[in-house]
Structures are given as structure tokens and as C-alpha cells.
């Protein structure tokens, strides 16, 4: 059994209802998220802290139904037209993602589109698959999300809010953005300065040990679905990580 994290009482009650067959399990929608990377800037005059990478995290607005106030990577659910987005390299990833080519094109198309919509960054080169997380069955809104990593394109700047990126014709889903080293983001979460969903925290922990963006992009990972489970045990509710997954917070 993997590591476990305490959850609020209302979520434990839902878990009991699901286990008893009293609550229907929502279908998980396909989604995609992109971890944008750039070389870490030096933190001291000597540059001794300059090695490493930084990742882009967006802070979701408090008005959002899903994960309000959480710091997340750019991404979102697959739209019907994403498969026709013309992402030429997408089909090549199908064997890695373990899905048919058509579904793979839709997932990759969503990753590219959502990144452009949410932070104004336009990706033209292949993404590197990193992981796949499925929302626990107790959630009313569930996603089957593929995680990709990509280098921040030269000459582009991530922007959100007024004058920046956002949902076309609607309000932006995030109200701020920050570049942080993965370890620094985890430390801030431990201090209660920002909120990270479990897949985000685990991904940051996986990236914390890399010295360069190039090292991250050179990884060829086995993509297997990971789904945390909420259970009631010892008189409390617990979010249990999949076997082999260490929760870093």
C-alpha cells in the first residue's frame, strides 16, 4: 500500500458511499497538462545555486469549481476538435501513451491548445510524456490526465490575466503565475504558502533531482495510469497513493 494523506470528513463520507454502492462513480474525461521548464536562474552572486530547473505554476482563481486556489501546471480537458488540431507529431506518441492514434492526437492537441489559452505559450515541438493520473472515484468531476514536459520556447513569455492569456470569450482560469524550482514549490506548500494537488506535488518531487532541462527531456518513462484511492480506515478518511508512489508533502 502506498503512502496515505488525511482527507476531510465529507470526503470520507463520500468514500463510504462509493464503497457501499450508494454513490455513482463519474466517468473520467480525457485531459492533458504540460510542465513547462526553463533553466533555473542563479540565486546567489557566485551562481552556486544556478543549476537546476524551474517550472511554471498557475494559481487557479477561487471562483473555479475544480481545485480553486491550487497551483497547477497549464492544462485542461480534451475538446471534441482537439484531434483535428494538426499536431503532426502526435500520432508518434500513441505507443508510449498506450492509446489509439486518434485518441493520442486529441490528447496532444488539448495539451498544446490549453497551454496557449492558459498562459499564452505556443508549443511547436513534440512533448515528452511524463505520467498519467486519474482522479479518485469519490470526486464528482474526474479526469484521466496525461502529463507532458516541454522546454519553454525561446522568445516567449508566459502571461495570464488582463491583457494575457485566458479562455477565449471568458474569464481566465488562473489569476497569477510563478516560476519556481520544484523543491522550492514543495517547500512553499509545506509552509502553507501554496496548495498543490497530489499529482502536481509528486511530479515536482520527480523533477527536483534534475540539473538541466535537457536531462528532463531526455527521459523515456513508462506511462502507466495512477489513481489515488480514498478509503475509510482507523476511524478517518485517507487518500492512499498508488503502490510505489511517495507523497512528498
C-alpha positions as CSV (number, residue, x, y, z in Angstrom):
1,X,0.0,0.0,0.0
2,X,1.3,3.5,-0.9
3,X,1.6,6.4,1.4
4,X,-1.6,8.0,2.7
5,X,-2.8,11.5,3.4
6,X,-5.7,12.5,5.7
7,X,-8.8,13.9,4.0
8,X,-11.8,16.0,5.3
9,X,-14.7,14.2,6.8
10,X,-17.1,15.0,4.0
11,X,-14.7,13.3,1.5
12,X,-14.5,10.2,3.8
13,X,-18.3,10.1,3.8
14,X,-18.3,10.1,0.0
15,X,-15.8,7.2,0.0
16,X,-18.1,5.2,2.3
17,X,-21.0,5.8,-0.1
18,X,-18.9,4.7,-3.1
19,X,-17.8,1.6,-1.3
20,X,-21.4,0.8,-0.4
21,X,-22.6,1.4,-3.9
22,X,-24.7,4.3,-2.8
23,X,-22.9,6.9,-5.0
24,X,-22.4,6.6,-8.7
25,X,-18.8,7.0,-10.0
26,X,-18.4,9.7,-12.6
27,X,-16.6,8.9,-15.8
28,X,-13.1,10.3,-16.1
29,X,-12.7,12.7,-19.0
30,X,-9.5,12.7,-21.1
31,X,-7.3,15.7,-20.2
32,X,-3.7,16.9,-20.7
33,X,-1.3,19.1,-18.8
34,X,2.1,20.5,-19.7
35,X,5.0,21.0,-17.3
36,X,6.9,24.0,-18.8
37,X,10.6,24.0,-17.9
38,X,13.4,26.6,-18.1
39,X,16.9,26.7,-16.6
40,X,16.9,27.9,-13.0
41,X,18.2,31.4,-12.5
42,X,21.1,31.9,-10.1
43,X,20.1,32.7,-6.5
44,X,23.5,33.9,-5.4
45,X,26.2,36.2,-6.8
46,X,28.5,33.3,-7.2
47,X,25.9,31.4,-9.1
48,X,26.5,28.3,-7.0
49,X,22.7,27.8,-6.8
50,X,22.2,28.2,-10.5
51,X,22.0,24.6,-11.5
52,X,18.6,23.0,-11.9
53,X,15.2,23.8,-13.5
54,X,12.2,25.9,-12.8
55,X,8.6,25.0,-13.6
56,X,5.7,27.3,-14.4
57,X,2.8,27.1,-11.9
58,X,-0.5,28.8,-12.4
59,X,-2.7,29.8,-9.4
60,X,-6.3,28.9,-10.2
61,X,-8.9,31.5,-9.3
62,X,-11.0,31.0,-6.2
63,X,-14.1,31.0,-8.4
64,X,-13.2,27.8,-10.2
65,X,-15.3,24.7,-9.4
66,X,-12.3,22.3,-9.7
67,X,-9.2,22.9,-7.5
68,X,-9.9,26.6,-6.6
69,X,-6.8,28.4,-5.4
70,X,-4.4,25.5,-6.2
71,X,-1.1,26.0,-8.1
72,X,-1.2,23.8,-11.2
73,X,0.5,23.2,-14.5
74,X,-1.2,24.6,-17.6
75,X,-3.8,22.1,-18.9
76,X,-7.4,21.0,-19.2
77,X,-9.8,18.6,-20.6
78,X,-9.9,17.4,-24.2
79,X,-12.3,19.2,-26.5
80,X,-14.1,17.5,-29.5
81,X,-12.0,19.4,-32.0
82,X,-8.6,18.7,-30.4
83,X,-8.0,15.7,-32.6
84,X,-8.1,17.8,-35.7
85,X,-5.7,20.4,-34.4
86,X,-3.0,19.4,-36.8
87,X,-0.4,18.4,-34.3
88,X,1.7,16.4,-36.8
89,X,3.9,14.6,-34.3
90,X,1.1,13.5,-32.0
91,X,0.5,10.0,-33.6
92,X,4.1,9.0,-32.9
93,X,3.3,9.2,-29.2
94,X,0.5,6.7,-29.3
95,X,2.6,3.6,-28.4
96,X,4.1,5.5,-25.5
97,X,0.7,6.7,-24.2
98,X,-0.8,3.3,-24.8
99,X,-3.8,4.6,-26.7
100,X,-5.0,4.6,-30.3
101,X,-3.6,7.2,-32.7
102,X,-6.8,9.2,-32.9
103,X,-7.1,9.5,-29.1
104,X,-3.4,10.4,-28.9
105,X,-3.9,13.2,-31.4
106,X,-6.8,14.6,-29.3
107,X,-4.7,14.4,-26.1
108,X,-1.7,16.1,-27.6
109,X,-3.9,18.7,-29.3
110,X,-5.5,19.5,-25.9
111,X,-2.1,19.9,-24.3
112,X,-1.0,22.4,-27.0
113,X,-4.3,24.3,-27.0
114,X,-4.7,24.6,-23.3
115,X,-1.1,25.8,-22.8
116,X,-1.7,28.6,-25.4
117,X,-5.1,29.5,-23.8
118,X,-4.0,29.5,-20.2
119,X,-0.6,31.2,-20.4
120,X,0.0,32.3,-23.9
121,X,2.8,29.9,-24.7
122,X,2.6,28.2,-28.1
123,X,4.4,24.9,-28.4
124,X,5.5,23.8,-31.8
125,X,7.8,20.8,-31.0
126,X,7.0,17.3,-29.7
127,X,6.2,17.0,-26.0
128,X,7.8,14.4,-23.8
129,X,5.3,12.1,-22.0
130,X,5.9,12.1,-18.2
131,X,2.9,10.5,-16.5
132,X,-0.8,9.8,-16.3
133,X,-3.1,10.4,-13.3
134,X,-6.7,9.6,-12.8
135,X,-8.9,11.5,-10.4
136,X,-10.1,9.3,-7.4
137,X,-13.6,7.8,-7.8
138,X,-15.0,9.9,-4.9
139,X,-14.8,13.1,-7.0
140,X,-17.8,14.4,-8.8
141,X,-15.6,15.8,-11.6
142,X,-13.0,13.3,-12.7
143,X,-10.1,13.5,-15.3
144,X,-7.8,11.0,-16.9
145,X,-4.9,13.3,-17.4
146,X,-1.7,12.8,-19.3
147,X,1.3,14.8,-18.1
148,X,3.9,16.1,-20.6
149,X,7.1,18.0,-20.1
150,X,8.4,20.7,-22.6
151,X,11.0,23.4,-22.7
152,X,9.8,27.0,-22.5
153,X,10.2,28.2,-26.2
154,X,12.8,30.8,-26.8
155,X,11.5,34.3,-27.1
156,X,8.1,33.6,-25.5
157,X,6.8,34.9,-22.2
158,X,4.1,33.2,-20.1
159,X,1.2,35.7,-19.3
160,X,-2.2,35.5,-17.8
161,X,-4.9,37.8,-16.6
162,X,-5.9,41.1,-18.2
163,X,-4.0,41.5,-21.5
164,X,-2.7,38.0,-21.2
165,X,-4.0,34.5,-21.9
166,X,-7.3,33.1,-20.8
167,X,-10.3,31.2,-22.1
168,X,-11.4,32.8,-25.4
169,X,-14.5,34.9,-24.7
170,X,-14.5,34.2,-21.0
171,X,-12.6,34.8,-17.8
172,X,-9.1,33.4,-17.2
173,X,-9.0,30.2,-15.1
174,X,-5.9,31.5,-13.3
175,X,-5.0,34.8,-11.7
176,X,-1.3,34.6,-11.3
177,X,1.7,32.6,-12.5
178,X,5.1,31.9,-11.0
179,X,8.3,30.1,-12.0
180,X,9.7,28.0,-9.1
181,X,12.3,25.3,-8.7
182,X,10.4,22.1,-7.9
183,X,12.0,21.8,-4.5
184,X,11.1,25.4,-3.7
185,X,7.5,24.9,-4.7
186,X,7.2,21.8,-2.4
187,X,8.8,23.8,0.5
188,X,6.3,26.6,0.0
189,X,3.5,24.0,0.1
190,X,4.8,22.5,3.3
191,X,4.7,26.0,4.8
192,X,1.1,26.5,3.7
193,X,2.0,29.3,1.3
194,X,0.5,27.5,-1.7
195,X,-1.7,24.5,-2.4
196,X,-0.6,21.6,-4.6
197,X,-2.8,18.7,-5.8
198,X,-1.2,15.3,-5.1
199,X,-0.2,14.6,-8.8
200,X,1.4,18.1,-9.0
201,X,3.3,17.5,-5.8
202,X,4.5,14.1,-6.9
203,X,5.6,15.4,-10.3
204,X,7.5,18.2,-8.7
205,X,9.3,15.8,-6.5
206,X,10.2,13.7,-9.5
207,X,11.7,16.7,-11.3
208,X,13.6,18.1,-8.3
209,X,16.6,16.0,-8.8
210,X,17.4,17.1,-12.4
211,X,20.2,19.5,-13.1
212,X,19.1,20.7,-16.6
213,X,16.1,20.9,-18.8
214,X,17.9,18.7,-21.3
215,X,18.2,15.9,-18.7
216,X,14.5,16.0,-18.1
217,X,13.6,16.0,-21.8
218,X,15.9,13.0,-22.4
219,X,13.8,10.8,-20.1
220,X,11.8,8.0,-21.6
221,X,9.3,6.9,-19.0
222,X,6.9,4.0,-18.9
223,X,3.5,5.7,-18.8
224,X,1.1,3.8,-16.5
225,X,-2.2,5.1,-15.0
226,X,-2.0,6.1,-11.4
227,X,-5.2,6.7,-9.4
228,X,-5.2,7.6,-5.7
229,X,-8.0,6.0,-3.7
230,X,-10.0,7.5,-0.8
231,X,-10.7,4.9,1.9
232,X,-12.1,5.0,5.4
233,X,-9.8,3.3,7.9
234,X,-8.9,3.7,11.6
235,X,-12.0,5.9,12.0
236,X,-10.8,8.5,9.5
237,X,-10.7,9.1,5.7
238,X,-7.4,8.7,3.9
239,X,-6.2,9.4,0.4
240,X,-4.0,6.5,-0.5
241,X,-1.3,6.9,-3.1
242,X,-0.7,4.1,-5.6
243,X,1.9,1.5,-4.8
244,X,5.4,2.8,-5.2
245,X,4.4,6.5,-5.2
246,X,5.7,8.6,-2.4
247,X,3.7,11.6,-1.4
248,X,6.2,14.4,-0.8
249,X,4.1,16.7,1.4
